[in-house]
Amino acid sequence: MTRPAFPNKPTIPGAGVPVKKHIAFLNIPAAGHVTPTLGVVEELVRRGHRVSYLAAGDFAERIASTGAEVIPYTSTIDPRTIAPTGAEDWLARVLLGAVREAAATAPVLEDHFGDDPPDCLVYDISMQFLGRVMARKLGVPGIQLYPVLISRQYFSEAEEAAEGMFGELTRELRAFADAHGLGEVTLDELMADAAHNISFMPRAFQTDGDSFPEDRYTFAGITLRESDLRGTWRPSGDNPVVLISLGTTFNTQPEFFAMCAKAFEGLPWHVVIAAGPGVDLDAVGELPPNAEIHTWLTLQAVLEHAGAFVCHGGAGNTMNALYAGVPLVSVPHNGDSEMIAGRTGELRLGRVLDPEEVTPETLREAVLEVASDPVVRENLRTMREHMHKAGGAPRAADAILGHLRTAAK
């Protein structure tokens, strides 16, 4: 058992934890990972707790809007390039990147905290190695966040796909842990889930969801902020709306957006494209009269009126659609989105198309099919109930504070 590196904080007599907790969040600069945490941070701050948040680049402003204290750092990870589309060894690349990010970032955390450590570290799965090592070194509880599906085969899949790279990963992880005085902690422990884990999906969406014990896994579902529900977009007519988005990591595909607009040209559908940052809108070309394109939109505001959602199958877009009860046509571009899109297909919540084979005709056919399929509609109604009952940000905050109380005993 690693001893706390710093003195214990004062507590109320008879209580196990401080009145006002200091909770630190660790995350990478990727919208799909940061966005689900913002509602949770805002909820913790609203309850009077102090939150600090490791933030790189442009994400600092969004994080600060929650009331959290920003811990600035320079990331070694570029989410756009770390796992190229179609790479079979994508998971091994991501894990190796996580180890190197941890080694580069640990000194930033130690310098920032000094003799004022947090009461708890809450870390995204992409920051799992930094979170697990620093929680042990600081002697504080660690909680892991899953914005993606939980996979029990996580490391075995990585090892099979890239044996050489996996060996490099384990060597660097061992060296990182040893450098922080954790030589007695095994690799299995450093690769295992935390004592408590929070998923930003409902249990009903998680593969084998009932197999995850409730005392270790909280399925909080989507964690929307009030600002996520407010938007100025309104439909201009009575035609059904099809929303198009590829998120913010794999979205620099103007040809895909042009194809989507062409697929519905001349049809009684209103096409709304949320292109995201980094897309040259001029490169998309001239759109038909029934299509519009935006760099940014409040997705939930559009989904309230949508009859279908064409997306890359990412966790954020998928959860947004299911919260609104909108059928999906997923065109996945990497391993995580392939798993999530595959799950929507298994549950008959929409269709999945191969990005290498998608055409205007197959896209149009898929949208028209899911929009009119009564089985899909009924499944969406049921899943929407699960989404709304999951608890969202308040439940995730409850789980964090509850784990703190349990750990203090």
N, C-alpha and C positions, 0 to 999 in steps of 0.2 A: 504493500500500500504506500503510495507516494505521499509524503507529508506536505501540508500546505506550505507554499513558498513565502506566504505573508501572514501576519497576525490575523486572528479572527476579528470580525467586525462586531460592534456592540449589538446586543439584542434586547428586546423587551424581556423582563424577568418572566420565566416560565415559557417563553416562546423559543422556537428553534431557528428562526431566521430573522434578519433585520426588518424593521417596520417598512422601510422603503428600500427595495432591492435595486441593485445595479446589475442589469442584464446586458451582456454584450453579444452582438450579432456578427457573424463572419460570413461573407459571401463574395462571389466573383462578380465582375462587371458584366452581367448578362441580364437582360430584361426578364426573361423567363424564370430566372432564379430570384432576382431582387423583388419584382412586382408582388409575388404572393406574400412576401414578408411585411410589406408596408402597412397593411391593415392591422397586422398583429402588433407591430411596433407602436402604431398610433393608439391601439387599445391599451397597451401596457402603460404608455405615457399618460393617457387619459385617467388611468387608475392611480396615478401618482408615482409610478416607478421611474427610475432613471435608466435610460437605454443609450448605449454607445454602439456605433455601427461602423465596421470597417468598410470604407467606400473608396472606389477608384474612379477617376475621370468624371464624366458627365452625370454619373449616378449620385454624386454627393448632394446636389440640389434637391433631387427627388426624395432622398432619404432624410435630409434635414427638414423637409416639409412635414414630416411626421412628429417632429419635436425631439428627435434623437440627436445626440451629440455625434458628429462625424469624426471618424478616425481616418484621416487621409492616408492613402498608400498608393504605390505604383504597381499595377498588376503585371505579371509575366505572361498572362493568358490572353489570347485573342479568340473569343468564342467563335468567330467567323472562320478561322483557319485551323484551329486545333484538331478538329475532326472533319476532314473534307468529305463532301457528299460522296457516298458510295464506298468509302473506305471500310474494308472488313475489319481492320484493327482499330476502329474508332474508339472503342471502349478503353483499350490499352493506352491509346494516345491521351485520352482524357485523364485517366488515372495517373499516368506518369506526369502529366502537366500539373495535376493536383499536388503531387509530392513536391515538385519543384517550386510551385507557388507557396507551399507551406514553409519550405526551407528559407525562401526569400522574405517571407512576411512575418515570421515569428519574432525577429528582432524589433519590428515596428510595434507589435503588440506589447512586448515587454517594456520597451521605452515609454510607450503611452501610458500603460497602467502604473508603472513604477511601484510605489508601495500602496496603491489603491486598486487592488484587483477587483474584477467583477464578482458577483455572487454566483453567476452562472454563465456558461458559454452556450449560445444557440448557434449552430453552424449548419449551413447548407451541405448537402451531400457532396457538392463539388469542393467543399472545404473540409471534408471529413478528416484528412490526415492532420491538418493544422488544428482542427477542433479537438480531436482525440488526444493529441500530444500535449497541447497547451492546457486542456482541462486537467489532465493528470499532473502536469508540472505545477499548475497553480493550486491544485487540490480543491477544485470546485466542480460541481455537477456539469455534465455536458448533455445537450439535447440536440438531436440530429433532425434536419428538415428534409423532406422529400417532395420536391415539386414535380417529380416524375414517378412512374410506377416503381414499386419496390420489387427488386429481383433477388431471389435467394441464390441465383446462379451468377451473381455479379462478377466475382473474381474468376471463377472457373471459365466463364465465357471469354473473359479478357485473355486468360492464359492460353486457351485453345486458339484464339485468333492471332496472337502475336507472342509466341513463346519467348523469343529473344528479348522483346521489349518488356515482357512481364518480369523476366529475370532482372532487368535493369531497374524496373519499378521496385521490386522487393529489396534490392541492394540499397537503393537511394532512400527508401523508407526506413530501413534498418539504421542507416547512417544518420538520418534526421532524428530518429528517436534517441539513439545513443548520444548524440550531441547535446540533447536536452536532459540527460541523466535518466533515461528510461530504458537502460540496457536490460533490465529484468522483465520488461513487458514484451510478450511474444508478438510475432507478426500476426498470428491469428487474432489476438486481442486488438491490435491496431487496425485490423480489417473488419472487425465485427461491428454490428449496429450498436448505438448508444443504449444506455439503460432506459432511455425513453426517446421515442421517435414520433415526429408529427408529419403526417401526409396532407398535402393540399388537394387531395382527392377524397371523394366519399368511399367508404369501405365497399360499397356495392360495385364500384368501378374497378377497384383493385383486383388483380388476378389472385384467386384463392384468398380473398379478403378475410374470410372467417378463420383462417389459420394463423392470423397474427394476434397474439394475446392482447387484450385490452389494457392490461397494466403496463405494457411496453410500447404500444402503438395507438396513437390518436389519429383518427381519420377526420380531419376538420373540414375538408372540402374547400371550396373557393373562399378566399378571404377578401372580399370586396370592401373598398372604402366608399364613403359617400360620393367622392369625386368620380369614382368609377361608374356610378349610376347616373351621373348628370352629363348631358351632352346636348349640343344645339342642333344636331342633325335631325331632320324630319323628312318623311317621304313626300314626294311632290305630286303623287297621284295614288291611284288604287291598285296599280299593278303589283304583283308579288315581288319582293326584294330578294336578291341573292348577293350576299356579302362575300368579298374576296380578300383574303389576307394571308401572307406568308410569315407573319411575325416580324422580328427585327434582326434575326441572325442569318437566315437564308433567303432574305427578301429581295436582294439585288438581282432580280430576274424580270426586267421590263418585258421580255418576250412572253413570259407566262401571263402577265397581266393583260397584254394585248390579245393573247389567245382566248382568255376568259371573256373579254369584251366581245370578241368575234363570235364566240359560241352562242351568244344570246342576241346577236344583231337581228333585228326584225321580229323578235318574239315579244310577247306582252310581259316581259320581265324588266325590272329596274335593277341594273347592275351597279353596285357600290364597291369600289376598290379602295382599300386602306393599304397603301403601298408601303408605308413605314419609312424611316430615315435612310438616307443613302441611295435612294432610287431616283434616277434621272427621269422625271415625268415626261420630258420631251421625247425620250427614247421609246416610250410606250407607243407613241404615235397618236394619230387622230382617232378619237373614240366615236362609236356610233351614238346617235341621239339618246338612246336609252341607258347610257353608261356615264358614270362620273368617277373621278379619281381624286384621292386626297393623300397628302403625306401622312397625316395623322387624323384619327377619329376616335371618339369614345365608343369602343366596340359595342358595349352593352346597350348604348342608345340606339344603335342600328339594329342589333339583334332583336330588340323588342318588336321590330316590324318585319323581320326577315323570314322567308320561307325556306331558306337553305343557306349553308355557310360552307364555302370552299376554302380550305386552309391546308397547311402543311402537316397537320396532325400533332402539332406541339401541345404541351400540357396546358399552357395559358389559353390559347384559342379554343381548345377542346372543352375545357372547363367552362369558359365563357358561354359557349354554345349550349352545353348541357344545362347550365343554370337558367338559360332562357328557353330551353325546350326546343331548340332549333336543330333540324337534321343536318348531318355532316357529310361532306364529300372531302375526304382527306387524301392529299397527295404528298406522302412523307418523303423527306430528303435526307434523314440520317437515322442512326440506330434508335435513339430515344423516341423520335416521332414515329418510327416504324412500329415500335412496340405499342405506343399509345393509340395510333391509328388502327393497328391490328385489334386492339381491345374494343374499339368502337364497332369494328366489323363483327367480332364475336358476339357482341351484345345487341346486334341489329339496331344500332343507333345511326346508321348511315352506310356509306360505301367507301371503299378504299381503292384508289387508282395508282397504278405504277407510273412514276414520274417520267420514265423513259418511253412510255407508250401512250400517255394521255394526249388526246387530240380535241379540237373543238367539239367534234361529234360525240366522243365518249364522255366528255365532261358534261355536255348538255344532257345527254341521255341519263347520266348518273343523277344530276340535279333534279330533273323531272321525275325520276323514279322515286328518290327518297322523299321528295316533297309531297308525293301522292300515296305513298305506301302506308296503309293503316297499321301494319305491324310496327313499323318504325315509329309512327306517331304514338302508339300506345307505349312502346318501350321508352320513348323520350319522356312521356308523361310520368312514368314510374321513376325514371332516373332523376327527373327534375325534382320530384318529391324528396328523394335521397339527398340531392344537392342542397335543398333548402333546409333539411333537417340536420345536416351534418354539423352545423354550429358556427362555421366560419371563424373569423378573427376572435370573437369572444371565447369560443371553445379552445382555440389554440393558446390564447393567453392563459386560460384556466389551467391547461395542461402544463404549461411552463411553470406557473406559480405552484401548482399542485406537486410537481416533481421536486421543486425546491423545498417544499415542506416535508416531503417524504425523505429526501436526502438528508435534511437537517436532523431527522430522528435517528 
